Amino acid sequence: MAYQTFRQEYLQVPPVTRAYTTACVLTTAAVQLELITPFQLYFNPELIFKHFQVWRLITNYLFFGPVGFNFLFNMIFLYRYCRMLEEGSFRGRTADFVFMFLFGGLLMTLFGLFVNLVFLGQAFTIMLVYVWSRRNPYVRMNFFGLLIFQAPFLPWVLMGFSLLLGNSIIVDLLGIAVGHIYFFLEDVFPNQPGGGKLLRTPSVLKAIFDTPEDDPNYNLLPEERPGGFAWGEGVSWNC
């Protein structure tokens, strides 16, 4: 019975969120079981481009360190905000969501060539948090019962929290920078005078991931603003 309940809950998670979080958990489990080591996963441009270890372009986004507080904290935020994006502003637009992953990952990898970071998964999580927070500006956040603020401040609160824990803020700044670039190109620039849509999801991704829904009104659900449902002011959301 417990297995069936877990299976049903697992299959209800939207596909991109399910695939990414599962890959992260399985990668961490493989490291904990000593089936692989972090040295086989980390981002190393020389090994990637000179020794053709191209898997590192992906695996460096899947490992968040050994099981502990930092790992659980990252998994909770990754799962929560990735799922809310996929079920919110990307509802019925799986191909566009996958394209955001690819665009963000490519841009982050390029920036990663100039900063001393060997794993980019945490920065990718901050990117997802940033995009969600900018698309839901009126949601009130409650950070562990200590702070109450509007959603757009969430990435900066997380950066401050990292600073208090003694972690490098370069990770957070990288995620915020990439998230802002995507948000500007996708949500801001197209609505500016003389602007236009620069990011277009390739048709091959639409052919693979987007399938017609049985409900013809599936994509007609009311949204108060681009990127979010009608959360409304005064809504409190625990981080």
C-alpha positions in Angstrom: 0.0 0.0 0.0 2.8 2.4 0.9 4.6 1.6 -2.3 1.5 2.2 -4.4 0.9 5.5 -2.6 4.5 6.6 -3.2 4.3 5.5 -6.8 1.1 7.5 -7.4 2.5 10.6 -5.8 5.8 10.2 -7.7 4.0 9.9 -11.1 1.9 13.0 -10.3 5.1 15.1 -10.3 5.4 16.9 -13.6 7.9 15.2 -16.0 10.8 17.7 -16.1 10.8 18.2 -12.3 10.6 14.4 -11.8 13.4 13.6 -14.1 15.8 16.2 -12.8 15.2 15.7 -9.1 15.4 11.9 -9.6 18.7 12.2 -11.4 20.1 14.4 -8.6 19.0 11.9 -5.9 20.3 8.9 -7.8 23.7 10.6 -8.5 24.1 11.4 -4.8 23.1 7.8 -3.9 25.7 6.4 -6.3 28.4 8.6 -4.7 27.3 7.6 -1.2 27.5 4.0 -2.2 30.9 4.6 -3.7 29.8 3.4 -7.1 31.2 6.6 -8.5 33.2 9.5 -7.1 32.7 13.3 -7.4 36.0 13.4 -9.3 34.2 11.7 -12.2 31.4 14.3 -12.2 32.8 17.7 -11.6 33.1 20.5 -14.2 36.6 20.6 -15.7 36.9 22.4 -19.1 40.2 20.7 -19.9 38.8 17.2 -19.3 35.7 18.1 -21.3 37.3 19.6 -24.3 40.7 17.9 -24.5 39.8 14.5 -23.2 36.2 14.5 -24.5 34.6 13.7 -21.1 31.5 15.4 -22.2 29.3 13.8 -19.6 30.7 16.3 -17.1 28.6 19.0 -18.8 25.6 17.3 -17.3 26.8 15.5 -14.2 28.1 18.7 -12.6 24.5 19.8 -12.3 23.4 16.6 -10.6 25.7 16.4 -7.6 25.0 18.7 -4.6 27.5 17.2 -2.1 27.1 14.4 0.4 23.9 13.7 2.2 23.4 16.3 4.9 21.8 19.7 5.6 23.1 21.4 2.5 22.0 18.6 0.2 18.5 18.4 1.8 18.1 22.2 1.7 19.0 22.3 -2.0 16.7 19.3 -2.9 13.8 20.9 -1.2 14.2 24.2 -3.0 15.0 22.5 -6.3 11.9 20.3 -6.1 9.6 23.0 -4.9 10.4 25.9 -7.3 11.0 23.7 -10.3 7.6 22.1 -9.8 5.9 25.4 -9.2 7.4 26.8 -12.4 6.4 23.7 -14.4 2.9 23.7 -13.0 2.5 27.4 -13.2 3.8 29.6 -16.0 5.0 26.6 -18.0 1.8 24.6 -17.6 1.2 22.8 -20.8 4.5 24.1 -22.2 6.9 21.3 -21.4 9.1 22.1 -24.5 9.5 25.7 -23.4 10.5 24.5 -19.9 13.1 22.2 -21.3 14.4 25.0 -23.5 14.8 27.2 -20.4 16.8 24.4 -18.8 19.0 24.1 -21.9 19.4 27.9 -22.3 20.2 28.4 -18.6 22.5 25.4 -18.5 24.5 26.6 -21.6 24.8 30.1 -20.3 25.8 28.9 -16.8 28.4 26.6 -18.3 29.9 29.5 -20.3 30.1 31.6 -17.2 31.5 28.6 -15.4 34.6 28.8 -17.6 35.5 32.1 -15.9 34.7 31.3 -12.2 36.2 28.6 -10.0 33.1 26.4 -9.5 33.2 22.7 -10.0 29.5 21.9 -9.5 26.8 24.2 -10.8 23.6 22.5 -9.5 23.1 25.0 -6.7 23.5 27.9 -9.0 20.9 26.3 -11.3 18.5 26.0 -8.4 18.9 29.7 -7.7 18.2 30.4 -11.3 14.9 28.6 -11.0 14.0 30.4 -7.8 14.9 33.7 -9.4 12.6 33.2 -12.5 9.7 32.0 -10.3 10.1 34.9 -7.9 10.1 37.5 -10.7 7.0 36.0 -12.3 5.1 36.0 -9.0 6.0 39.4 -7.5 3.0 39.7 -5.2 3.5 36.4 -3.3 4.5 37.1 0.3 7.3 34.8 1.6 7.9 33.6 5.1 11.6 32.5 5.6 11.6 30.0 8.4 9.3 32.3 10.4 12.1 34.9 10.7 11.5 37.2 7.7 8.4 38.2 5.7 9.0 39.7 2.3 7.8 39.8 -1.3 8.9 36.9 -3.6 11.4 39.0 -5.7 13.6 39.3 -2.7 13.9 35.5 -2.2 17.1 35.0 -4.2 18.8 37.7 -2.3 17.6 36.4 1.1 19.0 33.0 0.1 22.3 34.6 -0.8 22.4 36.3 2.6 21.7 32.9 4.2 24.6 31.4 2.3 26.8 34.2 3.5 25.8 33.5 7.1 26.7 29.8 6.6 30.1 30.8 5.4 29.5 29.7 1.8 30.7 31.6 -1.3 28.1 33.9 -2.8 29.5 33.4 -6.3 27.2 30.4 -6.7 24.1 32.6 -5.8 25.3 35.5 -8.0 25.8 33.2 -10.9 22.3 31.8 -10.6 20.8 35.2 -10.2 22.6 36.6 -13.2 21.5 33.7 -15.5 18.0 33.8 -14.1 17.8 37.6 -14.8 19.1 37.2 -18.3 16.4 34.6 -19.1 13.7 36.6 -17.4 14.7 39.8 -19.3 14.9 38.1 -22.7 11.6 36.2 -22.2 9.4 38.5 -20.2 10.7 42.0 -20.3 12.4 42.7 -23.7 9.5 41.4 -25.8 7.2 44.0 -24.2 9.5 47.0 -24.6 9.1 49.5 -27.5 11.1 48.1 -30.4 11.6 44.8 -28.5 10.9 41.3 -29.7 11.0 37.7 -28.7 14.6 36.5 -29.0 14.2 33.1 -27.3 12.3 30.7 -29.4 11.8 27.1 -28.5 13.1 24.8 -31.4 10.4 23.0 -33.2 12.1 19.7 -32.5 11.6 20.2 -28.7 7.9 21.0 -29.3 7.5 17.8 -31.4 9.1 15.7 -28.6 7.6 17.2 -25.5 4.4 19.0 -26.3 1.4 16.8 -26.9 -2.3 18.0 -27.3 -4.3 17.8 -24.1 -7.7 16.1 -23.9 -9.2 19.2 -22.3 -9.4 22.0 -24.9 -9.5 24.5 -22.1 -6.3 23.2 -20.5 -4.2 26.2 -21.7 -7.0 28.7 -21.0 -6.7 28.7 -17.2 -6.8 32.2 -15.9 -3.5 33.8 -14.9 -3.3 37.2 -13.3 0.1 37.9 -14.9 2.6 36.2 -17.2 4.3 33.5 -15.3 1.9 32.8 -12.4 -1.6 32.0 -11.3 -3.7 34.5 -9.4 -1.8 34.3 -6.1 -3.0 37.7 -5.0 -1.6 40.0 -2.5 -1.6 39.0 1.1 -0.8 35.4 0.3 1.8 33.9 2.6 4.2 31.3 1.3 6.6 29.4 3.5 10.0 29.0 2.0 
